[in-house]
Amino acid sequence: MVSIPGELGAPGVLFAGDVLEEGAPAAVDPESSVPGWATVLDRLAKMGGKYPIMVPGHGNPVGAEFAATMAVHFWARWQRNS
C-alpha cells in the first residue's frame, strides 16, 4: 500500500493494491490467508478519516465503507470454511 496524505484540507488517498478489488469478486487462491486478508480490510475500514479515497488494485476508487463490507464478506467466508 502507498498513501498520499491530504494537504491543506484535501482528502488523503491510499493506493491499496489488490487487497481491495472493486467490480469483481476478490481472487482468493488456496494459499491466501482469508483471516489475514479480513484483518487488513478491517484496518483499512478504520482509516477512512485520514484516507477517504482508496484506490483498489482493480476497479474504481472506493471509500472505507467498501473495505468494511469486503471484510464482512471475508470473515463470513472464513467461518463457513473453518
C-alpha positions in Angstrom: 0.0 0.0 0.0 1.1 3.6 -0.7 -0.6 6.6 0.9 -0.6 10.2 0.0 -1.7 12.4 2.9 -4.0 15.2 2.2 -2.6 18.7 2.1 -4.5 21.9 3.1 -7.7 20.1 3.7 -7.6 18.0 0.6 -8.5 14.3 1.1 -5.8 11.7 1.5 -5.5 8.9 -1.0 -4.5 5.4 -0.2 -3.4 3.1 -3.0 -4.4 -0.3 -1.6 -3.4 -2.6 -4.5 -5.1 -6.0 -4.7 -6.1 -6.1 -1.1 -9.1 -4.1 -2.3 -10.9 -5.2 -5.5 -13.9 -3.4 -6.9 -16.1 -4.5 -9.7 -15.5 -8.2 -9.4 -15.1 -10.8 -6.7 -11.7 -10.9 -5.0 -9.4 -13.6 -6.4 -8.8 -15.8 -3.4 -6.1 -18.5 -4.0 -5.8 -21.7 -2.0 -2.7 -20.3 -0.3 -4.4 -17.0 0.6 -4.9 -16.2 4.3 -8.6 -15.3 4.4 -8.5 -14.2 8.1 -5.3 -12.2 7.4 -6.9 -10.5 4.4 -10.0 -9.7 6.5 -7.9 -8.2 9.3 -6.2 -5.9 6.8 -9.6 -4.9 5.4 -10.8 -4.1 8.9 -7.7 -1.8 9.4 -8.4 -0.1 6.1 -12.0 0.5 7.1 -10.8 2.3 10.2 -8.6 4.6 8.1 -11.4 6.4 6.2 -11.0 9.6 8.2 -7.4 10.0 7.1 -7.8 8.4 3.6 -11.3 8.9 2.4 -10.3 7.8 -1.1 -8.9 4.3 -1.5 -7.7 3.1 -4.9 -8.1 -0.7 -5.3 -5.9 -2.9 -7.4 -8.8 -3.3 -9.8 -11.9 -1.1 -10.3 -12.9 2.4 -9.3 -11.8 4.3 -6.3 -13.8 3.4 -3.1 -14.2 4.6 0.4 -13.7 3.0 3.8 -17.2 1.6 3.8 -16.3 -0.6 0.9 -13.3 -2.0 2.8 -15.6 -2.7 5.7 -18.1 -4.5 3.5 -15.3 -6.6 2.0 -14.1 -7.5 5.5 -17.6 -8.7 6.5 -17.7 -11.0 3.4 -14.2 -12.4 4.1 -14.9 -13.1 7.8 -18.1 -14.9 6.7 -16.2 -16.9 4.1 -13.6 -17.9 6.7 -16.3 -19.0 9.2 -18.1 -21.1 6.5 -14.8 -22.9 5.6 -13.4 -23.4 9.1 
